[in-house]
Amino acid sequence: MVEQRLAAGDVGLLVNNAGMSLKGGILENEPAAFSRIIALNVTAPTRLAAAAGKAFVARGGGAIVNVSSVLALAPEMFEGIYSGTKAYLLNLSQALAAQLKDKGIYVQAVLPGATRTDLWEKAGRDVNSFPEGMLMEVGDMVDAALIGFDRGETITIPPLADEVQFTAMQNARLAMAPNLSKSAVAPRYRLPLAG
Ligand SMILES: NC(=O)c1ccc[n+]([C@@H]2O[C@H](COP(=O)([O-])OP(=O)(O)OC[C@H]3O[C@@H](n4cnc5c(N)ncnc54)[C@H](OP(=O)(O)O)[C@@H]3O)[C@@H](O)[C@H]2O)c1
């Protein structure tokens, strides 16, 4: 239904916000739970971004906001399935931002840190037990995301004070990119020569 609404062409902004976490991780959950989280956190935003992207190209512009998570950058901090879905959404956002910018379409990935919402209780976690200073109020997170939107940022990380930490990682990644597809095996993986 939302896909059809987007395809109708009268919507100019898609916010992919719906998402869930799991109670426990890969060892504590059954396949149905993995399917549920992947359907909501991966399949749904992908389908909606595709429908919006096509409609926005046809109408000559639009914006897609994908709510990812800082866990996309810090998989070791959580159970791995949730963070994996959020890494997917970050990756998709970066690729779409690059592909669609010349068509007048703006794509933003928002990476909140721990934020005071119902998500934590649903995941069986008590936010009051979080270390002091770790939890952001939802209004502050959304205000920061909107400032990032107004600035045209591709990636907005509301809690990250030192932006250089992120840009250094991005620059290192982009510098590595031309070296990632080569006909020759890297020397460290070559078998030792006989004799
Ligand atoms: N809270 C955090 O610490 C945190 C940190 C990083 C990223 N995020 C991300 O922020 C986004 C918003 O989450 P939240 O923290 O606000 O959690 P939340 O309070 O649990 O809200 C989740 C939202 O997703 C919707 N939703 C859940 N299951 C759905 C389904 N099957 N179909 C359609 N909609 C569904 C809910 O709609 P209903 O209200 O109608 O159920 C609700 O609007 C998520 O993508 C989450 O991963 C949250």
The ligand as an ORCA input file, in Angstrom:
! r2SCAN-3c Opt
* xyz 0 1
  N      15.984      3.807     20.063
  C      17.267      3.697     19.738
  O      18.161      3.659     20.607
  C      17.658      3.632     18.290
  C      19.013      3.750     17.977
  C      19.396      3.681     16.643
  C      18.443      3.520     15.667
  N      17.112      3.396     15.995
  C      16.165      3.204     14.932
  O      15.178      4.201     14.993
  C      14.017      3.753     14.306
  C      12.812      4.070     15.157
  O      12.838      3.198     16.287
  P      12.430      3.666     17.754
  O      13.667      3.701     18.565
  O      11.578      4.886     17.686
  O      11.647      2.383     18.227
  P      10.109      2.182     18.616
  O       9.718      3.205     19.632
  O       9.978      0.748     18.950
  O       9.366      2.513     17.267
  C       9.430      1.605     16.193
  C       8.599      2.142     15.040
  O       8.570      1.139     14.027
  C       7.208      0.841     13.728
  N       7.057     -0.599     13.460
  C       7.476     -1.618     14.236
  N       7.142     -2.792     13.665
  C       6.481     -2.500     12.516
  C       5.893     -3.285     11.481
  N       5.952     -4.623     11.496
  N       5.313     -2.638     10.439
  C       5.279     -1.286     10.406
  N       5.829     -0.485     11.350
  C       6.417     -1.082     12.389
  C       6.428      1.214     14.953
  O       5.106      1.479     14.576
  P       3.912      1.280     15.658
  O       4.132      2.303     16.696
  O       2.687      1.487     14.813
  O       4.069     -0.107     16.172
  C       7.166      2.457     15.423
  O       6.742      3.587     14.713
  C      14.225      2.262     14.057
  O      14.601      2.065     12.709
  C      15.374      1.917     14.990
  O      16.112      0.811     14.541
  C      16.713      3.461     17.292
*
